[in-house]
Amino acid sequence: MSFDERLGSHLKRVEQELQAAKSAAVKPAGLTVPQYAALFVLDEQPGISAAELARRCAVTPQTMTTILRNLEAGGLIERTPHPLHKHVIETRPTHAGRKALDQADKRATGVERRLAAAFSEEEAEILRALLARVSETLTTDPILKG
């Protein structure tokens, strides 16, 4: 297969373009895209475990540990022991973290809205269905079992 025939190369290019746009969107708030994603999830689910947060943000637990360490050093999150389970650490955004998230989210939402505006509702639904098929094909690929 030629490079242009490989769907993976097109998916990767678009993923990198989306990442660059999101990075530019959240940078003025002093955040990286992974930090923004973590704050976004934490704002929706305060106290979520680091392991679940890593899953929701599609990063490894080790990467999430680094993200959380940096957010905490920046005063954007607070981590406290669970009142009943002393070995469980709850993580919540601070006031400064919510402020940074709000600033970043306004700009990141703009990226998403401009992207959505490039498609009719019917086209967007078709694209979602096609991407779901790509995901299903890749996550059930027999090569993952070997």
Beta strands, then each sheet from edge to edge (+ up, - down):
strand 1: 77-81
strand 2: 89-93
sheet 1: 1+ 2-
end
